[in-house]
Amino acid sequence: MTLETLKRIAVAGALVAAGAAALVTAPSALAQAKEQFFPLLVYRTGPYAPNGTPWANGKQDYLKLINARDGGINGVKAVWEECETGYATDRGVECYERLKGKGASFFDPQATGITFALTEKVPNDKIPLLTLGYGLSAAQDGTAFKWNFPLMGSYWTGSDIIIQAIAKKEGGFDKLKGKKIALVYHDSPFGKEPIPLLQERAKMHGFELQLLPVTAPGVEQKATWLQVRQSRPDYVLLWGWGVMNSTALKEAVATGYPRDKMYGVWWSGAEPDVKDVGEAAKGYNALALNTSGQQPKVIQDILKYVHDKGQGTGPREEVGSILYTRGVIIQMLGVEAVRRAQERFGKGKVMTGEQVRWGFENLALDQKKLDSLGFAGVLRPLSTSCADHMGSTWARIETWDGSKWTMTSDFMQADEQIIKPMVKTAAEKYLSDKKLTRRTPADCQT
Amino acid sequence: MLYRENGQFKTSYRSDQQIFPILQDRLAIGVLLLLAFVAVPLAAPEYMLRAILTPFLILSLAALGLNLLVGYCGQISLGTGAFMAVGAYAAYNAMVRVDGMPLLVALLLGGLCATAVGALFGIPSLRIKGLYLAVATLAAQFFADWAFLRIPAFTNNSSSGSVSVARLSFFGLPIESPAQKYLFCLAILAVFALLAKNIVRSHLGREWMAIRDMDVAAEVIGIRPVHAKLTAFAVSSFVVGVAGALWGFVHLGSWEPAAFSIDRSFQLLFMIIIGGLGSIMGSFFGAAFIVMLPVLLDQLPAWLGVPISTATSSNLQFMIFGALIVFFLIAEPHGLARLWSIGKEKLRLWPFPH
């Protein structure tokens, strides 16, 4: 080692040290008045990026639309900052800590693992957690989970609807007796969430549930599909995300398992999942929370106010895809929660996380309101309350016809008779494990 | 000029054998500890404490544990993530199954379980060496992933497989605020670092180093390889297990096996390679480099006011990070700790090098 290299290293070290100093004095210029801050946790890299990217683009484009078309939320400008989590829990926690101090309205972590970690943190920081169609199923119970909002569905409601759809196809629940249904799932909390409900349904209707875990991220599924080939289940439920979905479909093709006997969750039913498989995936079904396409008014507005001005976040042709639209919906619900909170706490003011939480808990989006927002036909109306943090438990089945997704069923509602007691039991267990108590009716007013 | 030991005479073996024989070093470490224990919790913002310093301390502890095994005893292990997982899940089980279990006892129990598992997976080291051993320890990693995903008893029958802890307290003091968490981890790290330093200075540490340098020669002079290797695995796994429990309990709060995946094992191995194998100090340098640099690089574009997309920034971060690792390894293959000691040597002669 020469003195020269030592000097060079010293310079490099000094640069790093200067950066570290900047880390301590991170700028907090966002705290100015009249700006509502939306932290955006995203993953644009890694094995889940094909699905994470359109989702993140939709979220950002909607905020851009709100600023460009409406001048903000009642005059309060929306500002945001993205943070890359790579779907990893520890990086998600770092992002959360980085962004929460900037006046975060709410967090949408886009990953079940991060959701679980943040569920422990948000009550202290008083920031609501929006987990549309994912996260902790028991969090539907708002009296136990004050800060969680699994709007529009959880994995319990989703799997319940799939079983209903299968029963309908078979001609009644009694026909399910003796059938074999396999769950091919991402081996993580995300994939395991539906299991309790499916077990409950299996007990009720007498079908056999076969559990086939796939190690994350799911690029290697040969062994799983070998089991499918051997046991020949009557139906396969697919609980995958990212690259796991297209791999599963390719394996199904290779195994010769009929695609029309496969039902995916709403995270397994988007364009990136079937695009690579194309024609061969024809007949594959998945749950649908929302429509896709560029016809809805809100998507047209995004094209007009954001993309035509060269401000679009992603490629123009991806606007209106399924996950993009879901991102738009998530951000719309967040913005509407802020708007609702403003109705109570002061129009045109910046809302704190605590106030936005009230907004989430008192969302009332009826058909008229959705139409006026430009979401006619995109999603069903929903309204939340202190006891119900989900707002709507309806979903449809969509089918891939080889080139596009088409809706092939009417809206179905998850069976409250089954979900409610399960949510109650799970919430009780959570509360007793954590030595917490239920919220009082008085707490619901705040 | 400032840093030289002229005039500091050692009049007893005791004073000659202390950890920091030079007065200036003792002062520096005293000031550092004072800063870490008093100034940092008072002055550092919450983000710094929660998202940077606490993970840095915990991963330093894990790197320290791994360094005992890889750096001092020469047994390459890729099962660190697994031993962390064992520590975390064992501590979790102790917490939920025994009412009123004190946090510290749970952490130490986690460490003890990791010790047992570590020693078990260390048995192959008696027969295989080097890279082959690394592959064998990989088995520990896959076994732990499998066990914590599939055996419901380990996760207290949690339906999702994710476990969580809340309301930590230490002798009645809550460990909730960022400063409390930081101090708790710092205190544990300080104690373990002192213990580790003393172990490697003791006969046990010397046995490990003898085995590392040449096992046949070590055996000839009467060192039992079985004993040396298994104790190295045991002690290392204990420290790593405690670090795993802290990672789950204090940093994440709720975790799943993915938190202790193979990536974690690699990350820790890189830490000690970059920081310096066979150096307590190196573990800290390596952890600082690997924990802080990506976060720094991630935020750099925003501070400089360069608008680049999240994806580009994230990919750039990987590239720069990788390039820096290569640069440091070329500039000094023995790690940052070696650079540190070269710097100290130069400082001794400064300003009159001959």
Interface residues (C-beta under 8 A of the other chain):
Chain A: M1 L3 T5 L6 R8 I9 A12 V16 G19 A20 A22 L23 V24 A26 P27 V42 R44 T45 A49 T53 A56 E81 E82 C83 E84 G86 A88 T89 D90 V93 E94 E97 R98 G101 T112 G113 F116 A117 T119 E120 K121 N124 L136 D187 S188 P189 K192 E193 I195 P196 P213 T215 A216 A426 D433 K434 K435
Chain B: A44 P45 E46 Y47 M48 R50 A51 I52 P55 V96 D145 L149 R150 S159 S160 G161 S162 S164 A166 R167 E176 H251 L252 G253 S254 W255 E256 A258 A259 M292 L293 V295 L296 D298 Q299 L300 A302 W303 S309 T310 A311 S313 S314 N315 F318 L324 F327 F328 A331 E332 L339 I342 G343 K346
